[in-house]
């Protein structure tokens, strides 16, 4: 089962959703803002990717954090990350034993 994580008003997430739908892929959409994000989900992702690959330091949310909060995120404070899920690069597509972060057309075409 494919699960696409992101926020519904993100342009990149919209592109990924549109691609998956037009390619006939069945997937579940999980909205970070509406549905939240658990530390267990993040820990699962970390078995497939590096922590640094998940964090979007160019996001507005990152820029609004205090220096101590940014340091805590850098130190892998998953609780703080679940409180600010928009710090995660979007979208995150979780497949069985694979994770795609961000929308790269060629990666999605290879599904």
N, C-alpha and C positions, 0 to 999 in steps of 0.2 A: 504494500500500500504506500503510495506517495503522499507525503504531507508537505504542503507549501506553507512556510511560515513567513509572516511579514505584517504589514499594515495595509489596509484596504485603499488608502488614499495615496500610496507611494507609486510614482510613475513606473519605477523599475519592477515593482511587484505586479503591477497591471500588465506590463509587457510579458512577464513570465506566465501569468495566468492566461493571457490571450494565446500565447504560443502553445501551452499545454492543452488548452481547450481545442484550438484549431487542429492540433496533431492527434486529437482523439484520446488523450491520456486521461485516465480517471485519477483524481486526486482529491484530498481533503484540504481545505484552506483553514489555517489557524492564524487568527488575527492577534498579534501581540497585545495590542491595546485592549481589545474586548475580552479575549480569552486568557490573558496573562501568559506567563512563562515560568516554568518550574526549574529549580536547580537540577532536578533529575533529568530533564530534557537537555539542559546544557551539558551535564556530565556525559550523557549519551553521545552528544555531538563531539565532545572532546576525545572520544575513542576513534573518531574518524578525521579530525582536523586539529590544528594547533589553535590554542586560545587566541593568539595574536591575530589569526585570520578572521576571527569572529567580530572583533571590535572595530567599529567605524569611528576613527578619531577625527574625521572631517564633519561629523554630524553636528547639528545645532545643539543637541542634547549634551554631547561631549564638551562643547565650548561653554555651556552654561554650568558645568560642574565646577566645584571648588577644586583647588589644587590637591587637597587631601582626598577628595572623592576620586579624582583622576588617578592618584597614586594607588588608592584602594582597588580601583578597577584594574590597573596595571598589575597589581599583586593578586589578581584573580579572585576578587571578592564577588562570588556568585550571587550572594544575597542582594548586593547593591545592583548587580547586573539585572536581576529579576525585577527590581524596582524601577529600572530604566531600560526596558527591553529595546527601545529605539536606538540604543548604543550598538546593537548588533547589525552587522551588514545585512542588507536585504536584497532579495529574498533568500531564505534558506530552504532548499529542497532536500528533504530527507527521503531516501530510498532505503531499501532493506539494509544493505551494508555500505552505503555510500552517502555522501553529503555534497551538495553543490551550493556554494555561497556566492551570492550576487547572480546577475543574469548575464551569462555569456552565451550568445546564440549557438556557437559551435558545440558547446557542452550539452545544451538542451537538445540539439539536433541528433546527438549521439545516443540519446536515451533508448 
